[in-house]
Amino acid sequence: MKKLLFTSLCFLLLCLTQVHAQNRTVTGTVTAKDDGLPIPGVTVIVKGTTLGTQTNAAGKFSLSVPANATLTFKFIGYKTVEMPAVDPITVVLTSVSNQLGEVVVTGAFNTKQTSRSISYAAQVVKSDALNTIRQPNVNNALAGKVAGLQIRSQSVGALGRNTQVRLRGATGFGNSSGALYVVDGTILPNSDDLNPDDVENITVLQGPAASAQFGSAGANGAIVITTKRGGKVKGVGIELNAGVNFDKVYILPNYQNTYAGGAAADLMQYHYKAGDPEGWKALDGKFYPDYTDDSSWGPKMVGQEYIPWYAWAPGTKYSFKTASLVAQPNNARNYFETGTTLNNGIAFTKSADDYNIRMSYNNQHVNGIVPYTALMKNVFNLNVNYDLGKHFTVGANVNFVSQKVHGNISDGYANASTGNFNQWMHRDLDMGIMKELKDLTSPDGTLVSWNHQNPTSYTADDPGYFYAGNYWYNMYKIAELNTKDNQRDRFYGNVYLQYKLNKDFNIKATYRKNSRSEWQEEFIPAILQKSGSQTGVKNYYRTYNVYENRENYELLANYNKQIADFKIDVNAGSDIYNRSYKDNGGNTVDGLSIPDLYNITNSVSAPSVFNTRTNEQYRALFAKATLGYKNFLFIDGTVRNDWFSSLFPQDNSVLAKSFGGSFVFSELLPQFNNWLSFGKVRLSYGETPQALATATDNYGGYRNNTVYGVNQYKFGTNILMNTPDQSVDPALHGAVFKQTEVGLDLRFLNDRLGLSATYYAGTDVDFPASVTVNPASGFSSILTNFGKIQRKGIELTLSGTPVRINNFNWDVTINGARQLQNKVVEVSKKYGVTRYTNPSDQVWGTDMPYMVFQEGKEWGQIYGNGIKRNAAGVPIIAANGMYANDPNVYFGSVLPKWTGGIQNSFTIFKSFVLNANIDYQVGGKFVSLSNRWGQFSGLTAATAALNDKGVPVRDPVADGGGVKVSGVDADGKSVSNYIDAKTYFQGLTNNKTYDSYIYDLTFVKLREVSIGYKIPVAKLGLGKVIQSARFDITGRNLLLIYAKSKDYDPSEISSQQGETGQLPGTRGLGFNLKVTF
């Protein structure tokens, strides 16, 4: 019996040994052939079984397999590969160009999920599509490439200015806070501090269902940016990218070129008088225009002899000489320089089985279109991951960005460039001579202005008064002398340690840091104070310093498990956040005591100084789970709870949540897979309460406090304090965003054609803002919660390959989004408010139409003074023959109804690639302050046009001139008359009838074009050194195909309510060479 037991035990141990020998663990890495980068989300299956797993974010996997097993590697968009299960194993997948396929979606905390399993709208833009041409920032590169995303770009001349992104319309009662930017898990305030060359892909998460795991900051959606990692590549792994772009002014207002400057319609004769400079005798009896007034209601320019502005000053070849009075149709265009952008970068990438590394450096040097403006930017990026054995991985993502902007860059009212050209200037000014004489001074050292006094004002006791600028300086000289410098350094990134217990479970600890140091200085020299009459410019100095630091401590656990037909994906963790902000600065007042000694203490009057400190924190717990059944049915849910220091301590908890499901119905219809490659329906709901944030980079610290400010000045020895005018609602909390969406994703003909459609509807309520209250309460306003905004819309994307033949391939993506509703349902019933106004949403106070939020109307109405009309919409004519005023006109919403784009890529003979990207929007309004003053001052073409009789409007009405004004009188009787042109165009302002200055935002724009050639390095005998090379000719903003507004580029309007001195639109041509070694 004992022998039998012993024999049985030996047999059992042998069996167990055999079983153990037959099952072993195989580890490996999956990369893409195209770029050598790891591919996350690849399905790895033991052929003939249900055993399987997926690659992680680093493209790695681990799987227990039986002996002699074969592994199948499958990822849509790549050819399926089968390989023997050796350990370790390296797999390289080849992309299939005609497959649209499944993509990996990146979410909060850099988590990954396949698009098949998500229940919400998420659009992924890969590096090649993003960088059709090398745009200076990510936002511009995204324009027209994502359905439901609107980019509010800025002129190339506005160096360093942020662009704004809207996802699914706008919300709130002011500047909508926009989307959240996340780079490799680290939150940034915008996309500027990033090199687009470093971007691997961008996931756009729209709505609270998609971005709930980001909590409060992600309520308006998120733009999640994943940067490139190191991968196995041929050669030494060095990539050089060198480019140059030249921007020329393209779109300017339509100026008149018939009449000269000044307020006098006729030239005036000069008569020499005793005390005038001796040289002026040569000008005795000659004629001059009105220099003092800065409008262009002057004489008709027909080449007659006249005395130009510079002839009165001695010391030049033009001194005391007359010239011919002729039009200068290109003077504004000639002022702006050719903008030059040098964009050069180098990257190094390397990887092995246990590490990967990528380092890059990029330099941008921009000479702006506005003279004496420049931007210098340096970006360093490091991504490294290293396996410390079987269970531990460490990694770091480090970014350093240094940017300096130099020059006086402004597009506000009466700025020194467009404030001249578009609002107040003489149309006869020769810009070549203006530039030549920028250093011209009078005998007493005053800078000579084109806008100096008329000669009758000259006195020998104060000659400088005559030569000084009445309102304006030489535009080149003030651009040179009124200098501003802004230096910003940002350091951000993370380090992490990950512990992998087994192929199913891992835990990761991450430290994130985002710090910003910034300083600004502005200088105005004494000579500008000396050389101005009514300019108001003083010898001046301003300085400003800021330091901001954000830190996050994250713990993230991930569990992924395949159990029979079910797959479970769970991640959960905590996030601890601390932010500190400090600034200080000051500026001089009423000039400098010692000229040009730039020091705050040198201020003539007591300087203005300020100092701010802010600290805020939150603590968060979060979890997300996805349950899949047979890879075709999925449900998911997200919860996140934050505790904010910026909310009242007794009620500082905020819970964000979302849930949804998706059904890949094509898996149940195999009989149709010859034409239906993929079909999926999805449904999701998200709800995200906010803190008290005013932007995505803060959480509203101290907004709920009643603050007493200490004045910098004292009354004798006693301090002065400012009492608050605003009380705080004790129940104050953040706004709440709720949204439901349903979607359909289809792909046909082996993924050659794809369609995605999403319908969403949501309500945003309880925005924390101020409303006016009865002053008898002791306060003029209260910070409280109010408002309800409803948003509904449709997003569509169509992608495909219409043509694929030998030596020619055409890929196209078309997207569009229709904003069905973006309505202000309620402002505040409690306080009886039906219309809300934000002072920052005005171009000229409440005199011109401004942006309001009106109950019952679409978000962001342009409202205010306009033409009074009867019930049929016919203008009512006042007794003076001009249009009557109506102070309560609604001109429409600032939001477009449609946005979208078309991306085309043509591959010819496999070596030539042509890309052409178009974006568009339909609808939306903006206010033009420039055109108001441009017409008031006689600058624009309308003021010198022909009337309906074919007669110049500036001709006397008696001679058939004038502007026709038609309508009805107060009794409804038809009225038609002609008004003198100057009276008419200035009367539009004087009577506050501003309809002519409300413009449409509709446009169709050819934004990006590139023609690339893949250089055959192997055929040229360079293959041993150079792995690949490509040369591109690029175009940026080449053509505004259609726009209702011809004076400005509607895609670049400086503010959401309109423009106050818009910088011009440009078109750019450039070249780029990319070489890998």
ABEGO torsion letter per residue (X at the ends): XAAAAAAAAAAAAAAAAAAAAABBBBBBBBBBAAAGBBBBGBBBBBBGBABBBBBBAAGBBBBBBBBGBBBBBBBBGBBBBBBBBBOBBBBBBBBBAABAEBBBBBBBGGBBBBAAABABBBBBBBAAAABABBBABAAAAABGABBGBBBBBBBAABBGBBBBBBBGEBBEBEBBAEBBBBBGGBBBABAABBBAAABABBBBBBEAAAAAAAEAAAAAEBBBBBBBBBBBBBEAGBBBBBBBBBBBBABBBBBBAABBBEABABBBBBBBBBGBBAAAAAABGBBBBBAABABBABBBBAGBBBBBAAAABBGBAABGBBBBBBBBAAAAAAABBBBBBBBBBBBBBBBBAABBBBBBBBBBBBBBABBGBBBBBBBBBBBBBBBBEAABBBBBBBBBBBBBBBEBBBABBGBABAAAAAABBBAABBAAAAAAAAABBBAAGBBBBAABBBAAABBAABAAAAABBAABBBAAAAAAABBBBBBBBBBBEBBBBBBBABAABBBBBBBBBBBBBBBBBBBBBAAAAAABAAAGBBBBBBBBBBBBBBBBBBBBBBBBBBBEABBBBBBBEBBBBBBBBBBBBBBBBGEBABBGBBBAAABABBBBBBBBBBBBBBBBBBBBBBBBBGGABBBBBBBBBBBBAABBAABABBBBBBBBBBBBAAAABAAAAAABABBBBBBBBBBBBBBABABAABAGBGAABBBBBBBABBBEABBBBBBBABBBBAABBBBBBBBBBBBBBBBBGGGABBBBBBBBBBBBBGBBBBBBBBAAAGBABBBBBBEBBBBBBBBBBBBBBABBBBGBBBBBBBBBBBBABBBBABBBAAAGBABBBBAAABABEAABBBBBBBBGBBBGBBBEBBBBBBAAGBBBBBAAGBBBBBABBBAEBABBABBEBBBBBBBBGGABBBBBBBBBBBEEBBBBAAAAAAAAAGABAAAABBBAAGBBAABBAAAGBEBBBBEBBAAGBBBBBBBBAAAAAAAAAAAGBAAAABBBABBBBBABBBBBBBBBAAAAGAAAABABBBBBBBBBGABBABBABAABBAAABABAAEBAGBBBBBBBBBBBBBBBX
